[in-house]
Amino acid sequence: MAHRSLRAWIDTLEKAGELVRIKTFVDPVLEMAEITDRVSKTPDRNKALLFENTGTAFPLLINSMGSERRMCMALGVEKLDDVAKNIEELFSKLSSPKHTILDKLSMLPQLSKFASWMPKVVSGKGACQEVVMSTPDLGALPILKCWPKDGGRFITLPAIHTKDPNTGIRNIGMYRMQVFTKDMTGMHWHKHKVSAKHYNEYKKLGKRMPVAVALGGDPIYTYAATAPLPENVDEYMLAGFLRKKRVELVNCLTQPEIQVPADADFIIEGYVDTDEELIWEGPFGDHTGYYSLPDWYPRFHVTAITHRRDAVYPATIVGIPPQEDAWLGKATERIFLAPIKMTMVPEITDMHMPIEGVFHNLVIATINKEYAGQGQKVMNAMWGAGQMMFNKILVLADGNVDVADYRKLAQYVFNNVNPATDIYFSQGPMDVLDHSCSKLGFGGKMCIDGTRKWEEEITQPLMPFKLSASFSPDNLQKMFPEITSVNEILARKWDIPVLIVEIKKTRKHQVEHVHHSICGLPDMQGFKMVLYVEHSVGTADIADALWRLCNNLDPKRDHFYGGEKKNVLGLDGTRKTKELDGFDRPWPNIIAADDATIEVVDSKWNNLGLGQLIPSPSLKYKGQLYGLEAEVNNEN
């Protein structure tokens, strides 16, 4: 379903009962993010929010795709899997053998569909250019500051248009933009991203780089800008396929080399001078749930801002999951399953990226296994597949396992895993935002092959696990005072041989030494994995413990084996410091709202039309913060 503007999308949401209009003034600085954080983390009250009184001429829409239902509405499907089925069906038809002229003629309607989805440049001005600011001023927009230690206000939902100067091939990506002045922002282009490659090509040529930013319009434009497409595939072709209608583009007014959606709500035009000094950008409360720390990035100079007469400013927040980006990620997981199956990993049957893994950190896949070693073959193929190269932990199971049923999945995987022989470690490119890596953008990876083993893969029989009747968390804590909490619920209730241990580190190699010691205890018989988190995290909330572990773990560096047969894997998911771990990089703080913002939002709540007060999710994490700054003192 195509939407002609953000207003049309708002109408769709409102008719479906998925939108709340907030008429009371709410400050874009911190307050909107705090309200959105509360709403997005409350499943039975999770709605899109339209802030109508922003202190500017424009309302602000946020969390508009922040649930599975709203994500499906944006894509015009009943279920996210429907898109993958459509892709698979279409490509199966196009790639099937054509033996007769009639077979070939029968494909003309499909080819016609392809043509009708291709983006088209139209003459004249678009609705996005109905109003041209006489003097470009980003201060006229209700741009958010999301978290207290953010470096400033950030445009958080921009579709950024660049072109390769040599080929003219367009790329649309989504990268945050920190606002520095009324007409200058940063461009947060990580080195692995296509826009960064375009920047490098312009720099080689000694040319100024034209850039345009689209905000709003059909929500599918936003999704397409986040999609992990190959470099030579136009994001607006994907958008046309998803909305079943081509995207019409118009030339920018001051950067005519760049074309943008005619029906967007805002267009910000400008350039990057590749000879100019970079700017210190950040920090920013990011999708990992931690602040991404400042670094040097290009400057974007605004030459024009245009908009629709009835423009609505779109925004999102990211932070401790779940947030709206989790559902954008879920759409990618389902949509790109079919291309992965058809082009790279034909044996894959399903894929899942748990929210706790914040996209790349944890990926679960099931496969149709037909020979020994196929799990390793899939592991290597997936780690070489586009943005899957950033994956940190990959879990494999057989095709009959439900990847979304975590209990049954874990039971199956650990019944089939010998930790000494079926868990593989490697290293390679990592997300720049992964703070656990000893070197920026390069770190360890781990694959847990939980598939049923063929005879050639078995080195010793796998025995069913049953927790020892004498096992006692209290005894562990008495024996090891640094252990502050133990969660054995996985083992006691569901026979999953995994223990979660909270530990207070005070000396070098402490986690490894404790692991070797506890693995030698008779009560630990049969355990296969121990997950260590730092003492402030708490082990009772397994989802939170996994989120922290996945963020703080470099699997290759932070694993060790214990037990008589060296078959109990320990994973150190604690914070790393220079003093105790020889870790030289800065360590970021986790994200939480400040007390003043929480109090202001509490005082306004009854006037927001959001029902009974929802307490701030940040309250849960106050005791886990490493002080008040975005960057932690990493000496100790």
VEXDREN-2710 file (C-alpha; in Angstrom, 1 decimal):
% VEXDREN-2710
k/r/px/py/pz
1/MET/0.0/0.0/0.0
2/ALA/1.4/3.3/-1.1
3/HIS/1.1/6.4/1.1
4/ARG/1.4/9.8/-0.6
5/SER/2.7/11.6/2.5
6/LEU/3.3/11.3/6.2
7/ARG/-0.2/12.8/6.7
8/ALA/-1.7/9.9/4.8
9/TRP/0.2/7.5/6.9
10/ILE/-1.0/9.2/10.0
11/ASP/-4.6/8.9/8.8
12/THR/-4.0/5.1/8.3
13/LEU/-2.6/4.8/11.8
14/GLU/-5.5/6.8/13.3
15/LYS/-8.2/4.8/11.6
16/ALA/-6.6/1.6/12.9
17/GLY/-6.5/2.9/16.5
18/GLU/-2.7/2.9/16.4
19/LEU/-2.1/6.6/17.0
20/VAL/-2.3/9.0/19.9
21/ARG/-2.3/12.8/19.3
22/ILE/-0.5/14.7/22.1
23/LYS/-1.7/18.4/22.1
24/THR/0.2/19.5/25.2
25/PHE/3.5/21.2/24.5
26/VAL/6.3/18.7/24.9
27/ASP/10.0/19.8/24.5
28/PRO/11.9/18.0/21.7
29/VAL/14.9/18.2/24.0
30/LEU/14.8/15.0/26.1
31/GLU/11.0/15.0/26.9
32/MET/9.7/13.5/23.7
33/ALA/12.2/10.7/23.8
34/GLU/11.4/9.9/27.5
35/ILE/7.7/9.7/26.7
36/THR/8.3/7.5/23.6
37/ASP/10.6/5.2/25.6
38/ARG/7.9/4.6/28.1
39/VAL/5.2/4.0/25.5
40/SER/7.3/1.8/23.2
41/LYS/8.3/-0.5/26.1
42/THR/4.7/-1.0/27.3
43/PRO/3.2/-3.7/24.9
44/ASP/-0.5/-3.1/25.6
45/ARG/-0.2/0.7/25.3
46/ASN/2.4/0.9/22.5
47/LYS/1.2/3.4/20.0
48/ALA/2.5/5.8/17.4
49/LEU/2.7/9.3/18.9
50/LEU/1.9/12.6/17.1
51/PHE/3.3/15.5/19.1
52/GLU/1.2/18.5/17.7
53/ASN/2.7/21.2/19.9
54/THR/6.5/21.1/19.4
55/GLY/7.4/24.7/19.8
56/THR/7.8/24.9/16.0
57/ALA/5.5/25.1/13.0
58/PHE/5.7/21.4/12.5
59/PRO/4.2/18.4/14.4
60/LEU/6.4/15.4/15.1
61/LEU/5.6/11.8/14.4
62/ILE/7.5/9.1/16.3
63/ASN/7.2/5.3/16.9
64/SER/5.0/5.0/13.8
65/MET/6.5/1.6/12.9
66/GLY/7.2/0.5/16.5
67/SER/5.2/-2.7/16.6
68/GLU/4.7/-5.7/14.3
69/ARG/1.2/-4.6/13.4
70/ARG/2.3/-1.1/12.4
71/MET/5.3/-2.5/10.5
72/CYS/3.0/-4.7/8.5
73/MET/0.6/-1.8/7.9
74/ALA/3.5/0.3/6.5
75/LEU/4.5/-2.5/4.2
76/GLY/0.9/-3.3/3.2
77/VAL/0.9/-6.9/4.3
78/GLU/-0.9/-9.1/6.9
79/LYS/2.3/-10.8/8.0
80/LEU/6.0/-9.8/7.5
81/ASP/6.6/-13.3/6.1
82/ASP/4.2/-12.4/3.2
83/VAL/6.9/-10.1/1.7
84/ALA/9.5/-12.9/1.6
85/LYS/7.0/-15.3/0.0
86/ASN/6.2/-12.7/-2.7
87/ILE/9.9/-12.3/-3.4
88/GLU/10.5/-16.0/-3.5
89/GLU/7.6/-16.6/-5.8
90/LEU/8.6/-13.8/-8.2
91/PHE/12.2/-14.9/-8.5
92/SER/11.2/-18.5/-8.8
93/LYS/9.0/-17.7/-11.8
94/LEU/11.7/-15.5/-13.4
95/SER/14.5/-18.0/-12.9
96/SER/12.6/-21.2/-13.9
97/PRO/13.6/-22.8/-17.3
98/LYS/11.7/-21.5/-20.3
99/HIS/11.4/-24.2/-22.9
100/THR/8.8/-22.8/-25.4
101/ILE/7.9/-19.4/-26.8
102/LEU/4.7/-19.6/-24.7
103/ASP/6.7/-20.1/-21.6
104/LYS/8.7/-17.0/-22.4
105/LEU/5.6/-15.0/-23.3
106/SER/4.0/-15.9/-20.0
107/MET/6.8/-14.0/-18.2
108/LEU/5.9/-10.7/-19.9
109/PRO/3.4/-9.7/-17.1
110/GLN/6.1/-10.3/-14.5
111/LEU/8.6/-8.2/-16.5
112/SER/5.9/-5.5/-16.8
113/LYS/5.6/-5.5/-13.0
114/PHE/9.3/-5.0/-12.7
115/ALA/9.2/-2.0/-15.0
116/SER/6.2/-0.5/-13.1
117/TRP/8.2/-0.6/-9.8
118/MET/11.3/1.2/-11.2
119/PRO/11.8/4.8/-9.9
120/LYS/11.2/7.5/-12.4
121/VAL/12.4/11.1/-12.5
122/VAL/9.6/13.5/-13.3
123/SER/9.8/17.1/-14.5
124/GLY/9.0/20.1/-12.5
125/LYS/8.8/20.5/-8.7
126/GLY/7.4/18.0/-6.3
127/ALA/5.1/18.4/-3.3
128/CYS/8.3/18.2/-1.2
129/GLN/9.2/21.6/-2.8
130/GLU/6.0/23.5/-2.2
131/VAL/7.6/25.7/0.4
132/VAL/11.3/26.8/0.1
133/MET/12.8/28.3/3.2
134/SER/14.2/31.7/2.3
135/THR/17.2/31.1/4.6
136/PRO/17.8/27.4/5.5
137/ASP/17.5/27.0/9.2
138/LEU/17.5/23.6/10.9
139/GLY/16.3/25.3/14.1
140/ALA/12.9/25.6/12.4
141/LEU/12.4/21.9/12.7
142/PRO/11.6/20.0/16.0
143/ILE/14.8/18.1/16.0
144/LEU/15.3/15.8/19.0
145/LYS/17.9/15.5/21.7
146/CYS/17.1/12.0/22.9
147/TRP/19.4/11.2/25.8
148/PRO/21.1/13.4/28.5
149/LYS/24.7/12.8/27.3
150/ASP/24.0/13.1/23.6
151/GLY/26.3/15.6/21.9
152/GLY/23.3/17.7/20.8
153/ARG/20.2/17.4/18.7
154/PHE/20.2/14.7/16.1
155/ILE/18.1/14.1/13.0
156/THR/17.3/10.4/13.6
157/LEU/15.2/9.3/10.6
158/PRO/16.9/10.7/7.5
159/ALA/17.0/9.0/4.2
160/ILE/20.4/10.3/2.9
161/HIS/21.0/10.4/-0.8
162/THR/24.4/10.2/-2.4
163/LYS/25.9/9.1/-5.7
164/ASP/29.0/7.4/-6.8
165/PRO/30.9/10.1/-8.8
166/ASN/32.3/7.6/-11.2
167/THR/29.2/5.5/-12.0
168/GLY/26.3/7.8/-11.0
169/ILE/24.8/4.9/-9.0
170/ARG/22.6/6.2/-6.2
171/ASN/22.6/5.1/-2.6
172/ILE/20.0/5.9/0.1
173/GLY/21.2/5.2/3.6
174/MET/20.1/6.1/7.1
175/TYR/22.8/7.7/9.3
176/ARG/22.2/10.0/12.2
177/MET/23.0/13.7/11.7
178/GLN/24.1/15.8/14.7
179/VAL/23.1/19.5/14.3
180/PHE/25.9/21.9/15.0
181/THR/24.6/25.2/13.5
182/LYS/21.4/26.3/11.7
183/ASP/22.9/25.1/8.4
184/MET/25.6/22.5/9.3
185/THR/25.4/18.9/10.6
186/GLY/27.7/16.0/10.9
187/MET/27.4/12.9/8.7
188/HIS/27.9/9.7/10.7
189/TRP/29.3/7.6/7.8
190/HIS/30.9/4.4/9.2
191/LYS/33.8/3.1/7.1
192/HIS/31.9/0.1/5.9
193/LYS/28.9/2.1/4.6
194/VAL/28.3/2.9/0.9
195/SER/28.0/6.7/1.5
196/ALA/31.5/6.6/3.1
197/LYS/32.8/4.9/-0.1
198/HIS/31.2/7.6/-2.2
199/TYR/32.8/10.2/0.1
200/ASN/36.2/8.6/-0.5
201/GLU/35.7/8.6/-4.2
202/TYR/34.9/12.3/-4.2
203/LYS/37.9/13.0/-2.1
204/LYS/40.2/11.2/-4.6
205/LEU/38.7/13.4/-7.3
206/GLY/39.1/16.5/-5.2
207/LYS/35.4/17.3/-5.7
208/ARG/32.7/18.7/-3.5
209/MET/30.1/16.0/-2.7
210/PRO/26.4/16.8/-3.3
211/VAL/24.0/15.2/-0.7
212/ALA/20.3/15.4/-0.1
213/VAL/18.3/14.2/2.9
214/ALA/14.6/13.2/2.6
215/LEU/12.3/13.1/5.6
216/GLY/8.9/11.7/5.6
217/GLY/6.7/10.7/2.7
218/ASP/5.7/7.0/2.4
219/PRO/7.1/5.1/5.5
220/ILE/8.4/2.5/3.0
221/TYR/11.0/5.1/2.0
222/THR/12.3/5.0/5.6
223/TYR/12.4/1.2/5.6
224/ALA/14.2/1.1/2.3
225/ALA/16.9/3.4/3.5
226/THR/17.7/0.9/6.3
227/ALA/17.6/-2.2/4.1
228/PRO/20.9/-4.1/3.7
229/LEU/20.9/-4.1/-0.1
230/PRO/23.8/-4.8/-2.4
231/GLU/25.6/-1.6/-3.6
232/ASN/24.2/-1.9/-7.2
233/VAL/20.5/-2.3/-6.1
234/ASP/18.5/0.9/-6.0
235/GLU/16.7/1.3/-2.7
236/TYR/13.8/2.9/-4.5
237/MET/13.4/-0.2/-6.7
238/LEU/12.8/-2.1/-3.4
239/ALA/10.5/0.6/-2.2
240/GLY/8.5/0.4/-5.5
241/PHE/8.3/-3.4/-5.1
242/LEU/7.1/-3.1/-1.5
243/ARG/4.5/-0.4/-2.2
244/LYS/3.5/-1.8/-5.6
245/LYS/3.9/1.6/-7.1
246/ARG/7.0/3.4/-8.5
247/VAL/8.7/6.1/-6.6
248/GLU/8.6/9.4/-8.5
249/LEU/11.7/11.5/-8.0
250/VAL/12.4/15.2/-8.7
251/ASN/15.7/17.1/-9.0
252/CYS/16.9/19.0/-6.0
253/LEU/16.9/22.8/-6.4
254/THR/20.5/23.6/-5.3
255/GLN/22.0/20.1/-5.8
256/PRO/20.4/19.1/-9.1
257/GLU/22.6/16.0/-9.5
258/ILE/20.6/14.4/-6.7
259/GLN/17.0/13.2/-7.1
260/VAL/14.6/12.8/-4.2
261/PRO/11.1/11.5/-3.7
262/ALA/8.6/14.1/-5.0
263/ASP/6.2/13.3/-2.1
264/ALA/8.5/13.5/0.8
265/ASP/7.7/15.9/3.6
266/PHE/11.1/17.6/3.9
267/ILE/14.2/17.8/1.8
268/ILE/17.4/19.1/3.2
269/GLU/19.9/19.8/0.4
270/GLY/23.6/20.4/0.8
271/TYR/27.2/19.3/0.2
272/VAL/30.2/17.8/1.9
273/ASP/33.5/19.5/1.2
274/THR/36.0/16.6/1.1
275/ASP/38.9/18.9/1.7
276/GLU/37.4/20.3/4.9
277/GLU/38.5/19.2/8.3
278/LEU/36.3/16.6/10.0
279/ILE/34.2/17.5/13.0
280/TRP/34.1/15.8/16.4
281/GLU/30.6/14.2/16.4
282/GLY/28.7/12.5/19.3
283/PRO/28.2/11.0/21.8
284/PHE/24.8/9.5/20.9
285/GLY/22.6/7.1/22.7
286/ASP/22.6/4.3/20.2
287/HIS/20.6/1.1/19.3
288/THR/23.0/-1.1/21.3
289/GLY/21.6/0.5/24.5
290/TYR/25.0/2.1/25.1
291/TYR/26.3/5.5/24.0
292/SER/28.4/5.5/20.8
293/LEU/31.3/7.6/21.7
294/PRO/32.5/10.7/19.8
295/ASP/34.7/10.5/16.7
296/TRP/35.6/12.5/13.6
297/TYR/33.1/12.7/10.8
298/PRO/32.5/14.8/7.7
299/ARG/30.6/18.1/7.8
300/PHE/27.4/18.5/5.9
301/HIS/26.6/22.1/4.8
302/VAL/22.9/22.9/4.1
303/THR/22.1/24.9/0.9
304/ALA/18.3/24.6/0.9
305/ILE/15.4/23.2/3.0
306/THR/12.1/22.6/1.2
307/HIS/8.9/21.0/2.5
308/ARG/5.3/20.3/1.9
309/ARG/2.7/22.8/3.1
310/ASP/1.3/20.3/5.5
311/ALA/4.7/18.7/6.4
312/VAL/5.1/16.5/9.5
313/TYR/8.6/15.9/10.9
314/PRO/9.4/12.2/11.4
315/ALA/11.7/11.0/14.1
316/THR/12.7/7.9/16.1
317/ILE/14.7/7.1/19.2
318/VAL/17.1/4.2/19.8
319/GLY/18.4/3.0/23.1
320/ILE/18.0/0.0/25.4
321/PRO/15.8/-2.5/23.5
322/PRO/13.0/-2.8/22.6
323/GLN/12.6/0.4/20.5
324/GLU/11.1/1.1/17.1
325/ASP/14.2/0.0/15.3
326/ALA/13.6/-3.6/16.6
327/TRP/10.6/-3.8/14.2
328/LEU/12.6/-2.3/11.3
329/GLY/15.1/-5.0/12.0
330/LYS/12.4/-7.7/12.2
331/ALA/11.1/-6.6/8.8
332/THR/14.6/-7.0/7.3
333/GLU/15.0/-10.4/9.0
334/ARG/11.8/-11.7/7.3
335/ILE/12.2/-9.9/3.9
336/PHE/15.8/-10.8/3.3
337/LEU/15.4/-14.5/4.3
338/ALA/14.3/-15.3/0.7
339/PRO/17.3/-13.7/-1.0
340/ILE/19.7/-15.3/1.4
341/LYS/18.2/-18.7/0.7
342/MET/18.2/-18.3/-3.0
343/THR/21.6/-16.7/-3.5
344/MET/23.9/-17.7/-0.7
345/VAL/22.7/-20.3/1.8
346/PRO/20.1/-22.5/0.0
347/GLU/19.9/-24.9/3.0
348/ILE/18.6/-22.2/5.4
349/THR/15.0/-22.6/6.5
350/ASP/14.6/-19.8/8.9
351/MET/16.4/-16.9/10.6
352/HIS/15.8/-14.9/13.8
353/MET/17.6/-11.9/15.4
354/PRO/16.5/-11.7/19.0
355/ILE/15.9/-8.2/20.3
356/GLU/18.5/-8.8/23.1
357/GLY/21.2/-9.2/20.4
358/VAL/20.5/-5.7/18.9
359/PHE/20.7/-6.9/15.3
360/HIS/24.2/-8.2/14.5
361/ASN/25.2/-9.5/17.9
362/LEU/23.0/-12.6/17.9
363/VAL/21.6/-14.4/14.9
364/ILE/19.8/-17.8/15.1
365/ALA/19.4/-19.8/11.9
366/THR/17.9/-23.3/11.1
367/ILE/19.1/-25.4/8.2
368/ASN/18.2/-28.5/6.3
369/LYS/21.3/-30.5/7.1
370/GLU/22.3/-33.3/4.7
371/TYR/26.0/-34.0/5.5
372/ALA/28.7/-33.6/8.1
373/GLY/30.3/-30.2/8.3
374/GLN/27.3/-28.4/6.8
375/GLY/27.0/-26.2/9.9
376/GLN/30.5/-24.9/9.3
377/LYS/29.7/-24.3/5.6
378/VAL/26.7/-22.2/6.6
379/MET/28.7/-20.4/9.2
380/ASN/31.3/-19.3/6.6
381/ALA/28.7/-18.4/4.0
382/MET/26.7/-16.2/6.4
383/TRP/29.7/-14.4/7.8
384/GLY/30.5/-13.5/4.2
385/ALA/27.1/-12.3/3.3
386/GLY/26.8/-8.5/3.2
387/GLN/26.0/-7.0/6.6
388/MET/26.0/-10.4/8.1
389/MET/29.7/-10.0/8.3
390/PHE/29.1/-8.0/11.4
391/ASN/27.5/-10.9/13.2
392/LYS/29.1/-11.8/16.5
393/ILE/27.2/-14.9/17.7
394/LEU/25.6/-17.3/15.3
395/VAL/23.5/-20.2/16.6
396/LEU/22.5/-23.0/14.2
397/ALA/19.8/-25.7/14.6
398/ASP/18.0/-28.1/12.4
399/GLY/15.1/-27.0/10.2
400/ASN/12.3/-28.5/12.3
401/VAL/13.1/-26.2/15.3
402/ASP/11.0/-23.1/15.9
403/VAL/13.6/-20.3/16.2
404/ALA/11.2/-18.0/18.1
405/ASP/10.5/-20.6/20.9
406/TYR/13.6/-19.9/22.9
407/ARG/13.1/-22.6/25.5
408/LYS/12.7/-25.5/23.0
409/LEU/15.4/-24.0/20.8
410/ALA/17.9/-23.9/23.7
411/GLN/17.0/-27.4/24.7
412/TYR/17.6/-28.7/21.2
413/VAL/20.8/-26.8/20.7
414/PHE/22.4/-27.9/23.9
415/ASN/21.3/-31.5/23.5
416/ASN/23.3/-31.5/20.3
417/VAL/26.4/-29.5/21.4
418/ASN/29.7/-30.7/22.7
419/PRO/31.2/-27.3/23.7
420/ALA/34.7/-28.7/23.1
421/THR/34.1/-29.6/19.4
422/ASP/30.9/-27.9/18.2
423/ILE/31.6/-24.3/19.1
424/TYR/33.8/-22.4/16.6
425/PHE/35.7/-19.1/17.0
426/SER/36.9/-16.7/14.4
427/GLN/37.5/-13.0/13.9
428/GLY/36.7/-10.4/11.3
429/PRO/34.9/-7.2/10.5
430/MET/32.6/-6.0/13.3
431/ASP/30.1/-3.1/13.6
432/VAL/32.0/0.1/14.5
433/LEU/29.5/0.5/17.3
434/ASP/30.7/-2.7/19.0
435/HIS/32.5/-1.4/22.0
436/SER/33.8/-4.8/23.1
437/CYS/36.3/-5.1/20.3
438/SER/39.9/-4.5/21.3
439/LYS/40.4/-2.8/17.9
440/LEU/37.7/-0.6/16.3
441/GLY/35.6/-2.5/13.8
442/PHE/37.6/-5.8/14.2
443/GLY/36.9/-8.5/16.7
444/GLY/35.9/-12.1/17.6
445/LYS/33.0/-14.2/16.4
446/MET/31.4/-17.4/17.7
447/CYS/29.2/-20.1/16.1
448/ILE/27.3/-22.6/18.2
449/ASP/26.5/-25.5/15.9
450/GLY/23.4/-27.0/17.6
451/THR/22.5/-29.2/14.6
452/ARG/22.1/-33.0/14.9
453/LYS/25.5/-34.5/14.5
454/TRP/26.4/-37.0/11.8
455/GLU/28.7/-39.9/12.7
456/GLU/31.7/-38.2/11.3
457/GLU/31.2/-35.2/13.7
458/ILE/30.8/-37.1/16.9
459/THR/33.9/-37.5/19.1
460/GLN/32.1/-38.7/22.3
461/PRO/28.5/-39.5/23.2
462/LEU/26.3/-36.6/24.3
463/MET/24.5/-37.4/27.6
464/PRO/21.1/-35.8/28.7
465/PHE/21.5/-33.1/31.3
466/LYS/19.9/-33.1/34.7
467/LEU/20.8/-30.6/37.4
468/SER/22.4/-32.2/40.4
469/ALA/20.0/-32.3/43.3
470/SER/22.7/-31.0/45.6
471/PHE/23.4/-27.9/43.4
472/SER/23.0/-24.7/45.4
473/PRO/23.5/-21.1/44.3
474/ASP/23.9/-20.1/47.9
475/ASN/26.8/-22.5/48.3
476/LEU/28.5/-21.1/45.2
477/GLN/28.2/-17.6/46.6
478/LYS/29.7/-18.7/50.0
479/MET/32.6/-20.4/48.3
480/PHE/33.3/-17.5/46.0
481/PRO/32.5/-14.1/47.6
482/GLU/33.0/-12.3/44.3
483/ILE/29.9/-14.1/42.9
484/THR/27.0/-11.8/43.9
485/SER/24.1/-13.7/42.2
486/VAL/23.5/-17.0/40.4
487/ASN/20.5/-17.8/38.1
488/GLU/20.1/-21.5/37.6
489/ILE/16.5/-21.4/36.4
490/LEU/17.4/-22.6/32.9
491/ALA/19.0/-25.7/34.3
492/ARG/16.5/-26.4/37.1
493/LYS/13.3/-25.7/35.2
494/TRP/14.0/-26.7/31.6
495/ASP/17.1/-28.9/31.8
496/ILE/19.2/-26.4/29.8
497/PRO/22.8/-26.8/30.9
498/VAL/23.5/-23.1/31.2
499/LEU/24.3/-21.1/34.3
500/ILE/24.2/-17.2/34.6
501/VAL/26.7/-15.8/37.1
502/GLU/27.0/-12.2/38.4
503/ILE/30.5/-11.4/39.5
504/LYS/32.3/-8.4/41.0
505/LYS/35.8/-8.1/39.4
506/THR/38.6/-6.8/41.5
507/ARG/41.7/-8.6/40.1
508/LYS/43.2/-9.7/36.8
509/HIS/42.0/-12.9/35.2
510/GLN/39.4/-13.2/37.9
511/VAL/36.5/-14.5/35.8
512/GLU/38.6/-17.2/34.2
513/HIS/40.0/-18.3/37.5
514/VAL/36.5/-18.5/39.1
515/HIS/35.3/-20.4/36.0
516/HIS/38.0/-23.1/36.4
517/SER/37.3/-23.4/40.1
518/ILE/33.5/-23.8/39.9
519/CYS/33.8/-26.2/36.9
520/GLY/35.7/-28.5/39.1
521/LEU/32.9/-28.8/41.6
522/PRO/30.9/-32.1/41.6
523/ASP/27.6/-30.2/41.5
524/MET/28.5/-28.7/38.2
525/GLN/28.4/-32.1/36.4
526/GLY/26.8/-31.8/33.0
527/PHE/26.8/-28.0/32.6
528/LYS/28.0/-26.9/29.2
529/MET/28.1/-23.1/29.4
530/VAL/28.5/-20.4/32.1
531/LEU/27.6/-16.8/31.2
532/TYR/29.3/-14.2/33.4
533/VAL/27.9/-10.7/33.8
534/GLU/29.1/-7.9/36.0
535/HIS/27.8/-7.4/39.6
536/SER/25.5/-4.5/38.8
537/VAL/23.4/-6.3/36.1
538/GLY/21.5/-8.8/38.1
539/THR/20.8/-12.3/36.8
540/ALA/17.1/-12.5/37.5
541/ASP/16.2/-10.8/34.2
542/ILE/17.6/-13.3/31.7
543/ALA/16.8/-11.0/28.7
544/ASP/18.7/-8.1/30.3
545/ALA/21.6/-10.4/31.2
546/LEU/21.8/-11.6/27.6
547/TRP/21.6/-8.1/26.2
548/ARG/24.6/-7.0/28.4
549/LEU/26.6/-10.2/27.7
550/CYS/26.1/-9.9/23.9
551/ASN/27.3/-6.2/24.0
552/ASN/30.3/-6.7/26.3
553/LEU/31.6/-10.0/24.8
554/ASP/34.4/-10.5/22.3
555/PRO/33.9/-14.3/21.9
556/LYS/37.4/-15.1/20.7
557/ARG/39.1/-13.0/23.4
558/ASP/36.6/-13.6/26.3
559/HIS/36.1/-17.4/26.3
560/PHE/37.7/-20.1/28.3
561/TYR/37.1/-23.8/28.9
562/GLY/36.9/-25.4/32.3
563/GLY/36.1/-28.8/33.7
564/GLU/38.1/-32.0/33.8
565/LYS/37.5/-32.6/30.1
566/LYS/37.8/-28.9/29.2
567/ASN/34.2/-29.0/27.9
568/VAL/32.4/-26.3/30.0
569/LEU/32.6/-23.0/28.1
570/GLY/32.8/-19.8/30.1
571/LEU/31.9/-16.5/28.4
572/ASP/33.0/-13.2/30.1
573/GLY/30.4/-10.6/29.4
574/THR/31.6/-8.1/32.0
575/ARG/32.9/-4.6/31.3
576/LYS/36.6/-4.6/30.3
577/THR/39.1/-2.2/31.8
578/LYS/42.7/-1.3/31.3
579/GLU/43.7/-2.2/34.8
580/LEU/42.1/-5.6/35.0
581/ASP/41.8/-6.7/31.4
582/GLY/44.5/-4.7/29.5
583/PHE/41.6/-3.1/27.4
584/ASP/42.9/0.2/25.9
585/ARG/39.7/1.5/24.2
586/PRO/37.2/3.8/25.9
587/TRP/34.1/2.0/27.3
588/PRO/30.7/3.6/26.9
589/ASN/28.0/4.0/29.5
590/ILE/24.5/2.5/29.2
591/ILE/21.7/4.8/28.3
592/ALA/19.2/6.2/30.8
593/ALA/17.1/9.3/31.1
594/ASP/18.2/11.9/33.8
595/ASP/16.2/12.5/36.9
596/ALA/15.1/16.0/35.9
597/THR/13.5/14.7/32.6
598/ILE/11.8/11.9/34.4
599/GLU/10.3/14.3/36.9
600/VAL/9.1/16.7/34.2
601/VAL/7.4/14.0/32.2
602/ASP/5.8/12.5/35.3
603/SER/4.4/16.0/36.1
604/LYS/3.0/16.4/32.5
605/TRP/1.7/12.8/32.1
606/ASN/-2.0/13.5/33.1
607/ASN/-2.2/16.1/30.3
608/LEU/-0.8/13.8/27.5
609/GLY/-3.8/11.6/26.9
610/LEU/-1.8/8.5/27.4
611/GLY/-3.8/7.0/30.3
612/GLN/-2.3/5.9/33.6
613/LEU/1.2/6.9/34.4
614/ILE/3.9/4.6/32.9
615/PRO/7.0/4.7/35.1
616/SER/10.3/5.5/33.3
617/PRO/12.1/2.4/32.0
618/SER/15.3/4.2/32.9
619/LEU/14.6/3.7/36.6
620/LYS/15.5/0.0/36.3
621/TYR/19.0/0.9/35.1
622/LYS/20.0/3.7/37.4
623/GLY/22.0/1.3/39.6
624/GLN/23.8/-0.1/36.6
625/LEU/25.3/3.2/35.3
626/TYR/29.0/3.8/35.5
627/GLY/28.7/7.3/36.7
628/LEU/26.9/10.1/34.8
629/GLU/29.0/10.6/31.7
630/ALA/28.7/8.9/28.3
631/GLU/32.2/7.5/28.5
632/VAL/33.4/5.5/31.5
633/ASN/36.7/6.0/33.2
634/ASN/38.4/2.9/31.8
635/GLU/41.3/2.8/34.2
636/ASN/39.5/0.6/36.8
END
